[in-house]
Amino acid sequence: MAQPDDMFDDEDYPAYTMGRAAEMTGASQDFLRRLDEAKLIIPVRSAGGHRRYSRYQLRLARRAREMVDQGTALEAACRIIMLEDQLEEALRRNQQHPRQS
């Protein structure tokens, strides 16, 4: 279990309420709900059932909002972001494993 001080540095810790997440990303709460429906970001639910977002999820939401604002359909933006995220992870893993000759 993460210690309280560690949580501030953990980009995956669900620290932000939906209202705060909307404010920080410049998106509406409805937009965040639509990202959840599209499975781009799946927020953690509090004991009371409220959505809680991490900094990582907020970055994805901000990127989706920017793409939609530029004219990309929401579904397409979500798919592009998911693929970019998968590629970044694959490249990171590839760099961790030295090539064998």
C-alpha positions in Angstrom: 0.0 0.0 0.0 1.4 3.4 -0.9 2.2 5.8 1.9 0.4 9.2 1.8 3.5 11.1 0.7 4.0 8.6 -2.1 0.5 9.1 -3.5 1.4 12.7 -4.5 4.1 11.4 -6.9 2.0 8.5 -8.2 0.5 9.5 -11.6 -1.9 6.5 -11.4 -3.3 7.5 -8.0 -7.0 8.5 -8.5 -6.9 11.8 -6.7 -9.2 14.0 -8.7 -13.0 14.2 -8.6 -15.0 14.5 -11.8 -15.6 18.2 -11.2 -11.9 18.9 -10.6 -10.9 16.7 -13.6 -13.2 18.6 -15.9 -11.8 21.9 -14.7 -8.2 20.7 -15.1 -8.7 19.3 -18.6 -11.0 22.1 -19.9 -13.6 19.4 -20.7 -17.2 19.0 -19.6 -18.2 16.3 -17.1 -20.3 14.9 -19.9 -17.2 14.6 -22.1 -15.4 12.7 -19.4 -18.4 10.3 -19.1 -18.2 9.8 -22.9 -14.5 8.9 -22.6 -15.5 6.3 -19.9 -18.1 4.9 -22.3 -15.5 4.8 -25.1 -13.2 2.9 -22.6 -10.4 5.4 -23.1 -10.3 6.2 -19.4 -12.0 4.1 -16.8 -12.0 6.0 -13.6 -11.8 4.4 -10.2 -15.1 4.6 -8.2 -15.1 5.8 -4.6 -17.0 4.0 -1.9 -19.9 6.3 -2.7 -19.7 5.5 -6.4 -18.1 8.8 -7.5 -15.6 8.8 -10.3 -12.0 9.5 -9.4 -9.3 10.3 -12.0 -5.5 10.0 -12.0 -3.0 12.5 -13.5 -2.3 9.9 -16.3 -6.1 9.7 -17.1 -6.3 13.5 -17.1 -3.5 13.7 -19.7 -5.4 11.3 -21.9 -8.6 13.2 -21.5 -6.8 16.5 -22.3 -5.4 14.9 -25.5 -8.8 13.6 -26.5 -10.4 17.0 -25.9 -7.7 18.7 -28.1 -8.2 16.2 -30.9 -12.0 16.5 -30.8 -11.6 20.3 -30.8 -9.6 20.0 -34.0 -12.4 18.1 -35.7 -11.5 14.4 -35.0 -14.5 12.3 -34.1 -14.5 11.2 -30.4 -14.4 7.5 -31.3 -11.5 8.0 -33.7 -9.6 10.2 -31.2 -10.0 7.5 -28.5 -8.7 4.8 -30.8 -5.8 6.9 -31.9 -4.8 7.7 -28.3 -5.1 4.0 -27.3 -2.9 3.0 -30.2 -0.3 5.7 -29.4 -0.3 4.6 -25.7 0.2 0.9 -26.8 3.0 1.9 -29.1 4.7 3.9 -26.4 4.5 1.0 -24.0 5.8 -1.5 -26.6 8.8 0.8 -27.4 9.5 1.3 -23.7 9.5 -2.5 -23.2 11.7 -3.0 -26.2 14.3 -0.6 -24.9 14.5 -2.5 -21.6 15.5 -5.7 -23.3 18.9 -5.5 -24.9 19.3 -7.1 -28.3 21.1 -10.4 -28.4 23.5 -11.2 -31.2 
